[in-house]
Amino acid sequence: MARHSIQQYRKNTVASLKEASPHAQVTAIFQHILGNLVAASNAIERKDIKQKGESISKAIRLLDVLKVSLDLDKGGTIASNLDVLYDYCTQKLIIANIQSEQAPIDEIAGIVRELKEGWDGIPDEYKNGQVPGTPSAE
């Protein structure tokens, strides 16, 4: 019964995320990356190699989702810097996985937390992609 409830929760979560705004989707991705980094840290402490690898792999896949969503043509320096930062995070997580080291995971968690705080701080009027003072496409 509990397994069915968890599966239903995941289905509902995925369905609601597909309907969420792009801003809310990115927020959820940051949250999931952080959750997977916590899981990887716990797995390292328990010496659970399988769980560590799975959690780090999920975090890397989510970083890749963020990376491919960048518009390098329109995003300018910010998009370019994020592109390089996501690559850096991925490389550090690969090292953490291979060497079962906690320090790179902690470093990347700090970077992701900082990015998430900045993302969460975006004013509401910008979250729908419409810059205040510009004509809407309606």
Secondary structure, DSSP 8 states (H G I E B T S, - for coil): -HHHHHHHHHHHHHHHHHHS-HHHHHHHHHHHHHHHHHHHHHHHHHT-HHHHHHHHHHHHHHHHHHHHT--HHHHHHHHHHHHHHHHHHHHHHHHHHHHT-HHHHHHHHHHHHHHHHHHHTS-GGGTTS--TTS----
